[in-house]
Amino acid sequence: MASAQSVQSSLVQFSLETENLQAKQLFEDLAEQQKNILTLLEGRYQQILQEEPQFKQSNP
């Protein structure tokens, strides 16, 4: 999850740093897609924690 968040942050930063409008739009679109991926990952992670209590015990 941390790596996925880092990717999103990098994409946002790239979009802010570039002056190329086409590249800026691409980075913004990719950052939005990555945000959606993070939302899905978080939901799946919560589902796993509910279904597999032993996972929660071994990964605080």
PQR file with spaces between the fields and no chain letter, atoms N, CA, C, O and H, PARSE charges and radii, in Angstrom:
ATOM       1  N    MET     1       0.830   -1.180    0.000 -0.4000 1.5000
ATOM       2  CA   MET     1       0.000    0.000    0.000 -0.0000 2.0000
ATOM       3  C    MET     1       0.881    1.253    0.000  0.5500 1.7000
ATOM       4  O    MET     1       0.593    2.227   -0.696 -0.5500 1.4000
ATOM       5  N    ALA     2       1.936    1.214    0.775 -0.4000 1.5000
ATOM       6  CA   ALA     2       2.808    2.385    0.836 -0.0000 2.0000
ATOM       7  C    ALA     2       3.449    2.655   -0.522  0.5500 1.7000
ATOM       8  O    ALA     2       3.591    3.809   -0.928 -0.5500 1.4000
ATOM       9  H    ALA     2       2.170    0.423    1.340  0.4000 1.0000
ATOM      10  N    SER     3       3.828    1.613   -1.208 -0.4000 1.5000
ATOM      11  CA   SER     3       4.431    1.791   -2.539 -0.0000 2.0000
ATOM      12  C    SER     3       3.421    2.385   -3.515  0.5500 1.7000
ATOM      13  O    SER     3       3.766    3.252   -4.318 -0.5500 1.4000
ATOM      14  H    SER     3       3.713    0.676   -0.879  0.4000 1.0000
ATOM      15  N    ALA     4       2.192    1.927   -3.449 -0.4000 1.5000
ATOM      16  CA   ALA     4       1.148    2.449   -4.334 -0.0000 2.0000
ATOM      17  C    ALA     4       0.882    3.921   -4.035  0.5500 1.7000
ATOM      18  O    ALA     4       0.645    4.710   -4.950 -0.5500 1.4000
ATOM      19  H    ALA     4       1.911    1.223   -2.797  0.4000 1.0000
ATOM      20  N    GLN     5       0.919    4.289   -2.758 -0.4000 1.5000
ATOM      21  CA   GLN     5       0.730    5.692   -2.388 -0.0000 2.0000
ATOM      22  C    GLN     5       1.899    6.543   -2.874  0.5500 1.7000
ATOM      23  O    GLN     5       1.719    7.686   -3.294 -0.5500 1.4000
ATOM      24  H    GLN     5       1.112    3.648   -2.015  0.4000 1.0000
ATOM      25  N    SER     6       3.087    5.974   -2.812 -0.4000 1.5000
ATOM      26  CA   SER     6       4.271    6.682   -3.287 -0.0000 2.0000
ATOM      27  C    SER     6       4.187    6.945   -4.788  0.5500 1.7000
ATOM      28  O    SER     6       4.554    8.021   -5.259 -0.5500 1.4000
ATOM      29  H    SER     6       3.234    5.045   -2.471  0.4000 1.0000
ATOM      30  N    VAL     7       3.704    5.957   -5.530 -0.4000 1.5000
ATOM      31  CA   VAL     7       3.536    6.130   -6.977 -0.0000 2.0000
ATOM      32  C    VAL     7       2.571    7.275   -7.254  0.5500 1.7000
ATOM      33  O    VAL     7       2.840    8.127   -8.101 -0.5500 1.4000
ATOM      34  H    VAL     7       3.406    5.083   -5.147  0.4000 1.0000
ATOM      35  N    GLN     8       1.460    7.294   -6.549 -0.4000 1.5000
ATOM      36  CA   GLN     8       0.482    8.359   -6.763 -0.0000 2.0000
ATOM      37  C    GLN     8       1.092    9.727   -6.446  0.5500 1.7000
ATOM      38  O    GLN     8       0.900   10.682   -7.199 -0.5500 1.4000
ATOM      39  H    GLN     8       1.241    6.602   -5.862  0.4000 1.0000
ATOM      40  N    SER     9       1.809    9.819   -5.359 -0.4000 1.5000
ATOM      41  CA   SER     9       2.444   11.088   -4.984 -0.0000 2.0000
ATOM      42  C    SER     9       3.440   11.534   -6.042  0.5500 1.7000
ATOM      43  O    SER     9       3.511   12.717   -6.376 -0.5500 1.4000
ATOM      44  H    SER     9       1.965    9.044   -4.747  0.4000 1.0000
ATOM      45  N    SER    10       4.197   10.601   -6.560 -0.4000 1.5000
ATOM      46  CA   SER    10       5.170   10.942   -7.605 -0.0000 2.0000
ATOM      47  C    SER    10       4.478   11.455   -8.854  0.5500 1.7000
ATOM      48  O    SER    10       4.932   12.425   -9.461 -0.5500 1.4000
ATOM      49  H    SER    10       4.139    9.640   -6.289  0.4000 1.0000
ATOM      50  N    LEU    11       3.393   10.822   -9.240 -0.4000 1.5000
ATOM      51  CA   LEU    11       2.657   11.259  -10.429 -0.0000 2.0000
ATOM      52  C    LEU    11       2.106   12.668  -10.254  0.5500 1.7000
ATOM      53  O    LEU    11       2.164   13.486  -11.172 -0.5500 1.4000
ATOM      54  H    LEU    11       3.023   10.035   -8.747  0.4000 1.0000
ATOM      55  N    VAL    12       1.576   12.941   -9.081 -0.4000 1.5000
ATOM      56  CA   VAL    12       1.064   14.291   -8.799 -0.0000 2.0000
ATOM      57  C    VAL    12       2.212   15.298   -8.870  0.5500 1.7000
ATOM      58  O    VAL    12       2.073   16.373   -9.453 -0.5500 1.4000
ATOM      59  H    VAL    12       1.529   12.276   -8.335  0.4000 1.0000
ATOM      60  N    GLN    13       3.335   14.938   -8.273 -0.4000 1.5000
ATOM      61  CA   GLN    13       4.490   15.840   -8.295 -0.0000 2.0000
ATOM      62  C    GLN    13       4.973   16.082   -9.719  0.5500 1.7000
ATOM      63  O    GLN    13       5.291   17.217  -10.076 -0.5500 1.4000
ATOM      64  H    GLN    13       3.447   14.065   -7.799  0.4000 1.0000
ATOM      65  N    PHE    14       5.033   15.045  -10.531 -0.4000 1.5000
ATOM      66  CA   PHE    14       5.440   15.203  -11.929 -0.0000 2.0000
ATOM      67  C    PHE    14       4.496   16.155  -12.667  0.5500 1.7000
ATOM      68  O    PHE    14       4.935   16.990  -13.458 -0.5500 1.4000
ATOM      69  H    PHE    14       4.775   14.123  -10.241  0.4000 1.0000
ATOM      70  N    SER    15       3.202   16.021  -12.400 -0.4000 1.5000
ATOM      71  CA   SER    15       2.237   16.891  -13.083 -0.0000 2.0000
ATOM      72  C    SER    15       2.422   18.350  -12.682  0.5500 1.7000
ATOM      73  O    SER    15       2.201   19.256  -13.485 -0.5500 1.4000
ATOM      74  H    SER    15       2.845   15.343  -11.757  0.4000 1.0000
ATOM      75  N    LEU    16       2.825   18.566  -11.451 -0.4000 1.5000
ATOM      76  CA   LEU    16       3.045   19.938  -10.984 -0.0000 2.0000
ATOM      77  C    LEU    16       4.341   20.531  -11.532  0.5500 1.7000
ATOM      78  O    LEU    16       4.444   21.744  -11.712 -0.5500 1.4000
ATOM      79  H    LEU    16       3.005   17.830  -10.798  0.4000 1.0000
ATOM      80  N    GLU    17       5.320   19.683  -11.794 -0.4000 1.5000
ATOM      81  CA   GLU    17       6.629   20.172  -12.209 -0.0000 2.0000
ATOM      82  C    GLU    17       6.763   20.403  -13.710  0.5500 1.7000
ATOM      83  O    GLU    17       7.619   21.176  -14.139 -0.5500 1.4000
ATOM      84  H    GLU    17       5.236   18.697  -11.648  0.4000 1.0000
ATOM      85  N    THR    18       5.937   19.750  -14.506 -0.4000 1.5000
ATOM      86  CA   THR    18       6.093   19.889  -15.950 -0.0000 2.0000
ATOM      87  C    THR    18       5.325   21.092  -16.489  0.5500 1.7000
ATOM      88  O    THR    18       4.274   21.469  -15.970 -0.5500 1.4000
ATOM      89  H    THR    18       5.242   19.122  -14.157  0.4000 1.0000
ATOM      90  N    GLU    19       5.874   21.672  -17.528 -0.4000 1.5000
ATOM      91  CA   GLU    19       5.186   22.769  -18.199 -0.0000 2.0000
ATOM      92  C    GLU    19       4.504   22.287  -19.473  0.5500 1.7000
ATOM      93  O    GLU    19       3.718   23.015  -20.079 -0.5500 1.4000
ATOM      94  H    GLU    19       6.727   21.365  -17.949  0.4000 1.0000
ATOM      95  N    ASN    20       4.806   21.070  -19.872 -0.4000 1.5000
ATOM      96  CA   ASN    20       4.201   20.472  -21.059 -0.0000 2.0000
ATOM      97  C    ASN    20       2.765   20.083  -20.725  0.5500 1.7000
ATOM      98  O    ASN    20       2.535   19.206  -19.892 -0.5500 1.4000
ATOM      99  H    ASN    20       5.445   20.479  -19.380  0.4000 1.0000
ATOM     100  N    LEU    21       1.808   20.728  -21.365 -0.4000 1.5000
ATOM     101  CA   LEU    21       0.399   20.508  -21.025 -0.0000 2.0000
ATOM     102  C    LEU    21      -0.049   19.072  -21.287  0.5500 1.7000
ATOM     103  O    LEU    21      -0.847   18.521  -20.529 -0.5500 1.4000
ATOM     104  H    LEU    21       1.995   21.441  -22.041  0.4000 1.0000
ATOM     105  N    GLN    22       0.460   18.473  -22.350 -0.4000 1.5000
ATOM     106  CA   GLN    22       0.090   17.093  -22.661 -0.0000 2.0000
ATOM     107  C    GLN    22       0.626   16.142  -21.587  0.5500 1.7000
ATOM     108  O    GLN    22      -0.083   15.240  -21.142 -0.5500 1.4000
ATOM     109  H    GLN    22       1.109   18.921  -22.966  0.4000 1.0000
ATOM     110  N    ALA    23       1.869   16.348  -21.178 -0.4000 1.5000
ATOM     111  CA   ALA    23       2.461   15.517  -20.130 -0.0000 2.0000
ATOM     112  C    ALA    23       1.742   15.752  -18.804  0.5500 1.7000
ATOM     113  O    ALA    23       1.481   14.809  -18.057 -0.5500 1.4000
ATOM     114  H    ALA    23       2.445   17.081  -21.540  0.4000 1.0000
ATOM     115  N    LYS    24       1.422   17.020  -18.514 -0.4000 1.5000
ATOM     116  CA   LYS    24       0.706   17.352  -17.273 -0.0000 2.0000
ATOM     117  C    LYS    24      -0.628   16.594  -17.201  0.5500 1.7000
ATOM     118  O    LYS    24      -0.972   16.025  -16.165 -0.5500 1.4000
ATOM     119  H    LYS    24       1.633   17.786  -19.120  0.4000 1.0000
ATOM     120  N    GLN    25      -1.367   16.596  -18.306 -0.4000 1.5000
ATOM     121  CA   GLN    25      -2.655   15.897  -18.335 -0.0000 2.0000
ATOM     122  C    GLN    25      -2.465   14.397  -18.160  0.5500 1.7000
ATOM     123  O    GLN    25      -3.237   13.746  -17.456 -0.5500 1.4000
ATOM     124  H    GLN    25      -1.087   17.059  -19.147  0.4000 1.0000
ATOM     125  N    LEU    26      -1.447   13.854  -18.793 -0.4000 1.5000
ATOM     126  CA   LEU    26      -1.162   12.427  -18.671 -0.0000 2.0000
ATOM     127  C    LEU    26      -0.850   12.064  -17.224  0.5500 1.7000
ATOM     128  O    LEU    26      -1.389   11.090  -16.696 -0.5500 1.4000
ATOM     129  H    LEU    26      -0.819   14.382  -19.365  0.4000 1.0000
ATOM     130  N    PHE    27       0.018   12.843  -16.581 -0.4000 1.5000
ATOM     131  CA   PHE    27       0.355   12.575  -15.179 -0.0000 2.0000
ATOM     132  C    PHE    27      -0.868   12.701  -14.275  0.5500 1.7000
ATOM     133  O    PHE    27      -1.046   11.904  -13.354 -0.5500 1.4000
ATOM     134  H    PHE    27       0.456   13.633  -17.010  0.4000 1.0000
ATOM     135  N    GLU    28      -1.706   13.694  -14.532 -0.4000 1.5000
ATOM     136  CA   GLU    28      -2.919   13.862  -13.732 -0.0000 2.0000
ATOM     137  C    GLU    28      -3.861   12.671  -13.908  0.5500 1.7000
ATOM     138  O    GLU    28      -4.438   12.177  -12.940 -0.5500 1.4000
ATOM     139  H    GLU    28      -1.561   14.342  -15.280  0.4000 1.0000
ATOM     140  N    ASP    29      -4.007   12.221  -15.146 -0.4000 1.5000
ATOM     141  CA   ASP    29      -4.867   11.060  -15.410 -0.0000 2.0000
ATOM     142  C    ASP    29      -4.321    9.808  -14.728  0.5500 1.7000
ATOM     143  O    ASP    29      -5.075    9.040  -14.131 -0.5500 1.4000
ATOM     144  H    ASP    29      -3.538   12.622  -15.932  0.4000 1.0000
ATOM     145  N    LEU    30      -3.022    9.609  -14.819 -0.4000 1.5000
ATOM     146  CA   LEU    30      -2.409    8.443  -14.179 -0.0000 2.0000
ATOM     147  C    LEU    30      -2.514    8.508  -12.661  0.5500 1.7000
ATOM     148  O    LEU    30      -2.720    7.487  -12.004 -0.5500 1.4000
ATOM     149  H    LEU    30      -2.409   10.233  -15.304  0.4000 1.0000
ATOM     150  N    ALA    31      -2.372    9.706  -12.107 -0.4000 1.5000
ATOM     151  CA   ALA    31      -2.511    9.870  -10.659 -0.0000 2.0000
ATOM     152  C    ALA    31      -3.929    9.533  -10.216  0.5500 1.7000
ATOM     153  O    ALA    31      -4.121    8.927   -9.162 -0.5500 1.4000
ATOM     154  H    ALA    31      -2.204   10.535  -12.641  0.4000 1.0000
ATOM     155  N    GLU    32      -4.919    9.918  -11.011 -0.4000 1.5000
ATOM     156  CA   GLU    32      -6.315    9.603  -10.691 -0.0000 2.0000
ATOM     157  C    GLU    32      -6.557    8.088  -10.763  0.5500 1.7000
ATOM     158  O    GLU    32      -7.243    7.517   -9.915 -0.5500 1.4000
ATOM     159  H    GLU    32      -4.763   10.410  -11.867  0.4000 1.0000
ATOM     160  N    GLN    33      -5.992    7.465  -11.769 -0.4000 1.5000
ATOM     161  CA   GLN    33      -6.121    6.004  -11.884 -0.0000 2.0000
ATOM     162  C    GLN    33      -5.466    5.318  -10.691  0.5500 1.7000
ATOM     163  O    GLN    33      -5.998    4.346  -10.155 -0.5500 1.4000
ATOM     164  H    GLN    33      -5.435    7.930  -12.458  0.4000 1.0000
ATOM     165  N    GLN    34      -4.313    5.829  -10.280 -0.4000 1.5000
ATOM     166  CA   GLN    34      -3.609    5.242   -9.139 -0.0000 2.0000
ATOM     167  C    GLN    34      -4.422    5.436   -7.859  0.5500 1.7000
ATOM     168  O    GLN    34      -4.434    4.563   -6.991 -0.5500 1.4000
ATOM     169  H    GLN    34      -3.881    6.620  -10.715  0.4000 1.0000
ATOM     170  N    LYS    35      -5.094    6.569   -7.743 -0.4000 1.5000
ATOM     171  CA   LYS    35      -5.959    6.816   -6.580 -0.0000 2.0000
ATOM     172  C    LYS    35      -7.081    5.777   -6.537  0.5500 1.7000
ATOM     173  O    LYS    35      -7.416    5.263   -5.470 -0.5500 1.4000
ATOM     174  H    LYS    35      -5.085    7.279   -8.448  0.4000 1.0000
ATOM     175  N    ASN    36      -7.656    5.475   -7.693 -0.4000 1.5000
ATOM     176  CA   ASN    36      -8.709    4.462   -7.759 -0.0000 2.0000
ATOM     177  C    ASN    36      -8.174    3.083   -7.391  0.5500 1.7000
ATOM     178  O    ASN    36      -8.854    2.307   -6.720 -0.5500 1.4000
ATOM     179  H    ASN    36      -7.384    5.893   -8.560  0.4000 1.0000
ATOM     180  N    ILE    37      -6.964    2.784   -7.829 -0.4000 1.5000
ATOM     181  CA   ILE    37      -6.332    1.506   -7.474 -0.0000 2.0000
ATOM     182  C    ILE    37      -6.142    1.428   -5.971  0.5500 1.7000
ATOM     183  O    ILE    37      -6.411    0.390   -5.365 -0.5500 1.4000
ATOM     184  H    ILE    37      -6.412    3.415   -8.374  0.4000 1.0000
ATOM     185  N    LEU    38      -5.684    2.509   -5.364 -0.4000 1.5000
ATOM     186  CA   LEU    38      -5.496    2.544   -3.911 -0.0000 2.0000
ATOM     187  C    LEU    38      -6.803    2.305   -3.166  0.5500 1.7000
ATOM     188  O    LEU    38      -6.831    1.595   -2.160 -0.5500 1.4000
ATOM     189  H    LEU    38      -5.466    3.352   -5.856  0.4000 1.0000
ATOM     190  N    THR    39      -7.872    2.891   -3.656 -0.4000 1.5000
ATOM     191  CA   THR    39      -9.186    2.691   -3.041 -0.0000 2.0000
ATOM     192  C    THR    39      -9.583    1.214   -3.096  0.5500 1.7000
ATOM     193  O    THR    39     -10.077    0.656   -2.116 -0.5500 1.4000
ATOM     194  H    THR    39      -7.850    3.468   -4.473  0.4000 1.0000
ATOM     195  N    LEU    40      -9.362    0.594   -4.248 -0.4000 1.5000
ATOM     196  CA   LEU    40      -9.672   -0.839   -4.383 -0.0000 2.0000
ATOM     197  C    LEU    40      -8.791   -1.694   -3.480  0.5500 1.7000
ATOM     198  O    LEU    40      -9.271   -2.634   -2.847 -0.5500 1.4000
ATOM     199  H    LEU    40      -8.961    1.047   -5.045  0.4000 1.0000
ATOM     200  N    LEU    41      -7.512   -1.370   -3.423 -0.4000 1.5000
ATOM     201  CA   LEU    41      -6.596   -2.129   -2.564 -0.0000 2.0000
ATOM     202  C    LEU    41      -6.989   -2.018   -1.096  0.5500 1.7000
ATOM     203  O    LEU    41      -6.967   -3.008   -0.365 -0.5500 1.4000
ATOM     204  H    LEU    41      -7.122   -0.606   -3.937  0.4000 1.0000
ATOM     205  N    GLU    42      -7.346   -0.821   -0.672 -0.4000 1.5000
ATOM     206  CA   GLU    42      -7.741   -0.620    0.726 -0.0000 2.0000
ATOM     207  C    GLU    42      -8.992   -1.428    1.053  0.5500 1.7000
ATOM     208  O    GLU    42      -9.080   -2.047    2.114 -0.5500 1.4000
ATOM     209  H    GLU    42      -7.364   -0.017   -1.266  0.4000 1.0000
ATOM     210  N    GLY    43      -9.954   -1.419    0.142 -0.4000 1.5000
ATOM     211  CA   GLY    43     -11.165   -2.208    0.360 -0.0000 2.0000
ATOM     212  C    GLY    43     -10.866   -3.691    0.443  0.5500 1.7000
ATOM     213  O    GLY    43     -11.409   -4.390    1.299 -0.5500 1.4000
ATOM     214  H    GLY    43      -9.882   -0.916   -0.719  0.4000 1.0000
ATOM     215  N    ARG    44     -10.019   -4.168   -0.426 -0.4000 1.5000
ATOM     216  CA   ARG    44      -9.646   -5.584   -0.421 -0.0000 2.0000
ATOM     217  C    ARG    44      -8.887   -5.934    0.854  0.5500 1.7000
ATOM     218  O    ARG    44      -9.101   -6.997    1.437 -0.5500 1.4000
ATOM     219  H    ARG    44      -9.578   -3.600   -1.121  0.4000 1.0000
ATOM     220  N    TYR    45      -8.005   -5.044    1.283 -0.4000 1.5000
ATOM     221  CA   TYR    45      -7.239   -5.258    2.507 -0.0000 2.0000
ATOM     222  C    TYR    45      -8.180   -5.378    3.712  0.5500 1.7000
ATOM     223  O    TYR    45      -8.018   -6.269    4.546 -0.5500 1.4000
ATOM     224  H    TYR    45      -7.831   -4.181    0.810  0.4000 1.0000
ATOM     225  N    GLN    46      -9.156   -4.480    3.795 -0.4000 1.5000
ATOM     226  CA   GLN    46     -10.117   -4.538    4.895 -0.0000 2.0000
ATOM     227  C    GLN    46     -10.933   -5.828    4.849  0.5500 1.7000
ATOM     228  O    GLN    46     -11.232   -6.413    5.890 -0.5500 1.4000
ATOM     229  H    GLN    46      -9.287   -3.756    3.118  0.4000 1.0000
ATOM     230  N    GLN    47     -11.290   -6.269    3.652 -0.4000 1.5000
ATOM     231  CA   GLN    47     -12.037   -7.516    3.495 -0.0000 2.0000
ATOM     232  C    GLN    47     -11.209   -8.697    3.988  0.5500 1.7000
ATOM     233  O    GLN    47     -11.727   -9.580    4.672 -0.5500 1.4000
ATOM     234  H    GLN    47     -11.047   -5.795    2.806  0.4000 1.0000
ATOM     235  N    ILE    48      -9.947   -8.714    3.649 -0.4000 1.5000
ATOM     236  CA   ILE    48      -9.066   -9.802    4.093 -0.0000 2.0000
ATOM     237  C    ILE    48      -8.949   -9.801    5.611  0.5500 1.7000
ATOM     238  O    ILE    48      -8.979  -10.861    6.237 -0.5500 1.4000
ATOM     239  H    ILE    48      -9.526   -7.997    3.094  0.4000 1.0000
ATOM     240  N    LEU    49      -8.817   -8.622    6.204 -0.4000 1.5000
ATOM     241  CA   LEU    49      -8.710   -8.548    7.664 -0.0000 2.0000
ATOM     242  C    LEU    49      -9.961   -9.102    8.340  0.5500 1.7000
ATOM     243  O    LEU    49      -9.865   -9.723    9.399 -0.5500 1.4000
ATOM     244  H    LEU    49      -8.793   -7.761    5.695  0.4000 1.0000
ATOM     245  N    GLN    50     -11.127   -8.885    7.744 -0.4000 1.5000
ATOM     246  CA   GLN    50     -12.364   -9.399    8.325 -0.0000 2.0000
ATOM     247  C    GLN    50     -12.494  -10.908    8.145  0.5500 1.7000
ATOM     248  O    GLN    50     -12.972  -11.607    9.038 -0.5500 1.4000
ATOM     249  H    GLN    50     -11.205   -8.380    6.884  0.4000 1.0000
ATOM     250  N    GLU    51     -12.066  -11.406    6.990 -0.4000 1.5000
ATOM     251  CA   GLU    51     -12.231  -12.826    6.688 -0.0000 2.0000
ATOM     252  C    GLU    51     -11.134  -13.707    7.266  0.5500 1.7000
ATOM     253  O    GLU    51     -11.353  -14.893    7.513 -0.5500 1.4000
ATOM     254  H    GLU    51     -11.677  -10.839    6.264  0.4000 1.0000
ATOM     255  N    GLU    52      -9.978  -13.144    7.480 -0.4000 1.5000
ATOM     256  CA   GLU    52      -8.827  -13.918    7.938 -0.0000 2.0000
ATOM     257  C    GLU    52      -8.230  -13.273    9.194  0.5500 1.7000
ATOM     258  O    GLU    52      -7.244  -12.543    9.100 -0.5500 1.4000
ATOM     259  H    GLU    52      -9.800  -12.180    7.279  0.4000 1.0000
ATOM     260  N    PRO    53      -8.814  -13.534   10.360 -0.5600 1.5000
ATOM     261  CA   PRO    53      -8.349  -12.865   11.579  0.2800 2.0000
ATOM     262  C    PRO    53      -6.878  -13.144   11.896  0.5500 1.7000
ATOM     263  O    PRO    53      -6.206  -12.307   12.498 -0.5500 1.4000
ATOM     264  N    GLN    54      -6.379  -14.306   11.498 -0.4000 1.5000
ATOM     265  CA   GLN    54      -4.981  -14.611   11.766 -0.0000 2.0000
ATOM     266  C    GLN    54      -4.046  -13.664   11.008  0.5500 1.7000
ATOM     267  O    GLN    54      -2.927  -13.416   11.457 -0.5500 1.4000
ATOM     268  H    GLN    54      -6.925  -14.987   11.009  0.4000 1.0000
ATOM     269  N    PHE    55      -4.486  -13.141    9.881 -0.4000 1.5000
ATOM     270  CA   PHE    55      -3.681  -12.191    9.128 -0.0000 2.0000
ATOM     271  C    PHE    55      -3.487  -10.909    9.938  0.5500 1.7000
ATOM     272  O    PHE    55      -2.394  -10.344    9.982 -0.5500 1.4000
ATOM     273  H    PHE    55      -5.395  -13.343    9.516  0.4000 1.0000
ATOM     274  N    LYS    56      -4.548  -10.472   10.563 -0.4000 1.5000
ATOM     275  CA   LYS    56      -4.477   -9.243   11.377 -0.0000 2.0000
ATOM     276  C    LYS    56      -3.532   -9.434   12.556  0.5500 1.7000
ATOM     277  O    LYS    56      -2.803   -8.512   12.920 -0.5500 1.4000
ATOM     278  H    LYS    56      -5.436  -10.931   10.527  0.4000 1.0000
ATOM     279  N    GLN    57      -3.538  -10.621   13.157 -0.4000 1.5000
ATOM     280  CA   GLN    57      -2.652  -10.886   14.297 -0.0000 2.0000
ATOM     281  C    GLN    57      -1.195  -10.871   13.893  0.5500 1.7000
ATOM     282  O    GLN    57      -0.349  -10.418   14.663 -0.5500 1.4000
ATOM     283  H    GLN    57      -4.131  -11.371   12.861  0.4000 1.0000
ATOM     284  N    SER    58      -0.880  -11.356   12.700 -0.4000 1.5000
ATOM     285  CA   SER    58       0.518  -11.429   12.284 -0.0000 2.0000
ATOM     286  C    SER    58       1.003  -10.153   11.631  0.5500 1.7000
ATOM     287  O    SER    58       2.207   -9.979   11.445 -0.5500 1.4000
ATOM     288  H    SER    58      -1.568  -11.725   12.074  0.4000 1.0000
ATOM     289  N    ASN    59       0.083   -9.244   11.274 -0.4000 1.5000
ATOM     290  CA   ASN    59       0.442   -7.976   10.636 -0.0000 2.0000
ATOM     291  C    ASN    59      -0.306   -6.825   11.299  0.5500 1.7000
ATOM     292  O    ASN    59      -1.361   -6.411   10.818 -0.5500 1.4000
ATOM     293  H    ASN    59      -0.895   -9.385   11.425  0.4000 1.0000
ATOM     294  N    PRO    60       0.237   -6.303   12.409 -0.5600 1.5000
ATOM     295  CA   PRO    60      -0.476   -5.245   13.137  0.2800 2.0000
ATOM     296  C    PRO    60      -0.646   -3.977   12.344  0.5500 1.7000
ATOM     297  O    PRO    60      -1.227   -3.012   12.840 -0.5500 1.4000
